[in-house]
């Protein structure tokens, strides 16, 4: 019988043997698209789990099981400092944004993760690996950077998150490492709008967005 390893907002993850895991969605997401994106970025040398397209379906994504904790778990356990975590996230974003879009005809567009935060990074013996590509898209890199900043800021201002101070430190490090890659103009507004429209967020979480965006602007006043 498959072992349940974890349950997220939209999917459950099971160990299915032979060093593989199955990510089964409970919402209307086509896992075959996610599989294709992961295979594409892997082909460009980006650190993602190996995927098995022949075993994946519209609702199930099969990939190699990764050893090691999530970045969030490592932060809570003191295995990685917030400053290092923020710098790692910035490097992962920049590295991803060197990969050209698969479908867009605009040469400026790049592959975007659109949900790159500490709970979607696994710290393996081979280095950090990025998981959960269900939101991935194509477009301007500034949007991806802004979304990562807003997601971290939401965690930082959320009294129910339980790791707000740590999230704020990771955010500050991320913003410092991104520098001018973070645009506090239209990309930040677009990131806020995307988060507000996310059906997985509760009304309470959406209500924290203004405070979260204000925190991002406050931590990077030179870019506002």
Helices and strands as residue ranges (DSSP letters): E 3-7, E 11-17, E 20-25, H 31-43, G 53-55, E 60-64, H 71-76, H 82-96, E 110-112, G 118-120, E 121-124, E 127-130, E 137-139, H 141-157, H 164-178, G 179-181, H 186-196, H 203-206, H 209-219, G 221-223
